[in-house]
Amino acid sequence: MTDKLERPLSNGYHYDYDGFGRLIKRQRPAENITQWFSYNHEHQLIEARVESLQHRSITRYQYDALGRRINKTTEHYDKYSQRYSTTGTDFSWQGMRLSGEANAQQHILVLLMT
């Protein structure tokens, strides 16, 4: 199913893709929510932005030399563009297997056993 501009439409969302087929924008017009996605030269997600009438958030992702995601940081803003919180997650790896996640206070969020 497509909208009037021939963009894919699913469950009330509009999707836009770049020339590599990566999702770059997702809109839910009924709720006035828009998400934007940015990627690096390795096609890894480096930033996700969400905007609505009441709130905005920016999540940034970092990777190591092996391409493993090592950090995620999210900043939350109110409708007046005042930042009201920042959250972070660090990712731990054993080889190429994700072994755990911890927040900025080093509280373990997920510990994966193999």
JODAMO-V890446 format. One record per helix or strand of 3 or more residues. SS is the DSSP state (alpha for helix, beta for strand). FROM is the first residue (numbers start at 1). LEN is the number of residues. Records with the same first field share a line. If there is no record, write none. Layout:
SS = FROM-LEN / FROM-LEN
This chain:
beta = 8-3 / 13-5 / 23-6 / 33-7 / 45-7 / 55-9 / 69-10 / 83-12 / 97-7 / 108-4
alpha = 29-3
